[in-house]
């Protein structure tokens, strides 16, 4: 009896829009993207994606062609290409049965605040 969680499900890279040569210059980092299970997370926060625990997710990469001034050309359909990589599928997990795994998350994840508060 899962309900559909509302929230921001799209992350726009902070360097977007940009040229192809910009994206080819170095690796593309998604380090500012935050995943949370906090249903009260701010939907206007474009850096935060709300996930539901024990659900499977498949990230998708959308490449959108834009005009010189950085605006999507709405007169030209099919200016978007979408890519998926099966290696990036994951299941969101918020609780672990193994105490060693819980401790590992506490020790190495600076965002594991909920684990620290509940585990001590």
C-alpha positions, 0 to 999 in steps of 0.5 A: 500500500505504497503511496506516490511520494511527491518531490523533486525527481529531476536534478539539473546540473549546476553547470547547465546549460553549457556547451558540449566542449565544456562537458568533454573537458573533464569528468562530470560530477554529481557530488552536490546531488543529495538523496534523502528519505525525508518526505518533508524535504524542500521540493524547491531544493533542486539539489535534493531528490526524495526517495522511498526506502526499499524501492528500486531506482534507475537514474537517467541522463537527459541531454537537451539541445538548447539555443545559443542563449541557453534556452530550450528550442521549443520549436524543434521537437526531439532535441532531448536524448535520454541515456540509462546505464543498468549499472546505476540501478539501486535500491534505497535503503534506510535501515540495516539488519547488520550492525557492522554495516550500520557502524560503517555508514556512521563512520564514513557517511557525513550525512548519516545524521539519523543513524548517529542519533538513533544508534548511540 
